[in-house]
Amino acid sequence: MERVVITGMGVISPLGNDVATFWGNLIEGKSGISTIDRFDTTQHKTKIAGLVKNFDANTLLGRKEARRLDPFCHFAIAAAEQAWNQSGLDHQTIDSERFGVYVGSGIGGIETLINNMDSLRARGPRKVSPMLVPAIISNMAAAQISIKYQAMGPSMSPVTACSIGNTAIGEAFRLIRYGGADVMFAGGAESAITELSLASFENATALSTRNDEPARSSRPFDANRDGFVMAEGAGILILESLSHAVARNAPIFAEVIGYGASSDAYHMVASHPEGKGAYLAMKTALRDAALSPNEIDVISAHATSTEVGDRSETEAIKRLFGTEANQVPITANKSMTGHMLGAAGGVEAIALIKSIEAGIIPPTINQEQPDPSCDLDYVPNTAREAKLQIGLSNSFGFGGHNAVIVFKKFL
């Protein structure tokens, strides 16, 4: 079996549009949540989100190409370009037939769909774009990255809701590990902050309505949380076999050593209250990595800032780690980024890799009044220096999809 390493990373997020800016803001405990300014929220109960700022798709792609693609593809392509540039890969030293792309999106091109529905109703069918279908389908981010970088190996778009990023990373890890590819792009992208999706989530009473205090609205594990905060962006990594990376003297940022996936088999949108699926995914990931729980130095929690979700993840961690559960530091990036949906897993994987590399655990901000049922060490409010070798990254999604990745410091 091949060892698998990370040689490139790219981020588009509410905390910055490159890895360095994102990481700097994360460890400083800054919030990326702000008032929505791209459409009128007068009739909405929720008026806040984690918006990507200062992003220019026209500069990235050219005006004509940018118009053909939905913003979730813009974000994915931008993050992939960062990862490619960081990796030092070039087409002279890579076998395109062993180079693939596993990049997904939970909701796909919803903005393009809404815009074309408005055109249809206002001006008739002739005004619907012939590029509507290819612009909205979720696989188009993977397709566009594949086309741009001539990646002719396996390409797919996993759709496992908010666990997409980890599913993509995990499946790419398996593919390389067993000799099916040398290099893979993997991660997720999302751009779903629209009037329609906002209305749906808020009518399900899933979103925070702390509109007057956006920076304090996302508060995982806090007793006064009132729902999650929608966010957008992309997190893309390059996974590579160690032998391929060493042969070209590539930069190596971390090693992927385990992957676990499971299903809650419980409910369409609610987490299993006892965290059974989350526990199973974590247990499977540790078994895959040939580790015991006491070898984990830090956990990057899914932690969306919902009551059921936060409590069930806490229960899952307690079940896996037993009496040692309160000894493992847990960080919740969504307290600062908001919930980036299909992009969350990729972005949080990058945050965990940076954390292991730097020996710094980002804080879980807005920890003001702990929920008595969430009584573990969530690294409250201030980043913490720590000796880190191995980290666990959790991602869970609607439908009960769970995916967990184990990262290790590369030695």
Secondary structure, DSSP 8 states (H G I E B T S, - for coil): ---EEEEEEEEEBTTBSSHHHHHHHHHTT----EE--SS--TT-S--EEB---S--HHHHH-HHHHHHS-HHHHHHHHHHHHHHHHHT--TTSS-GGGEEEEEE-SS-SHHHHHHHHHHHHHH-GGGS-TTHHHHHSTTHHHHHHHHHHT--S-EE----GGGHHHHHHHHHHHHHHTTS-SEEEEEEEE---SHHHHHHHHHTT-B---TT-GGGS--TTBTT---B-BB-EEEEEEEEEHHHHHHTT----EEEEEEEEEE--S-SSS--TT-HHHHHHHHHHHHHTT--GGG--EEE----S-HHHHHHHHHHHHHHHGGGGGGS-EE-THHHH-B-GGGHHHHHHHHHHHHHHHTEE--B---SSB-TT--S---BSS-EE---SEEEEEEEETTTEEEEEEEE---
